[in-house]
Amino acid sequence: MLNLFNIKVKYGLTDNAFNDILQCIKSLLSLYKLKHKLKSLVGIEPLTIDTCEDSCIAFTEKYATLMQCPICKKNRYISKKPVNSTYFFSIKERLIIQYKDEK
Ligand SMILES: [Zn+2]
């Protein structure tokens, strides 16, 4: 499951896409449980960033305060919750994770 989560982060899969994959493989783990398992292993929790539903942009830097995507015009939030978000590790955190693995 952690390898699958790595693929999600590496290719920027949306939460919706990842959850669909979990359903397809009939996983008993949810994205929430997977995040907490990962944190227990490496002591690092990924940074959650809101993204456009269609993955046009991440709502960071100059887009941080926008309420809708400047490209496709889809809303950032529905019922005060982000429509989509993705997870990132900083370079520092990636190095910490890499050097915890002796192999
Ligand atoms: Zn968009």
Boltz pocket constraint, residues with backbone or C-beta under 6 A from the ligand:
constraints:
  - pocket:
      binder: B
      contacts: [[A, 52], [A, 53], [A, 54], [A, 55], [A, 56], [A, 57], [A, 69], [A, 70], [A, 71], [A, 72], [A, 73], [A, 74]]
      max_distance: 6.0
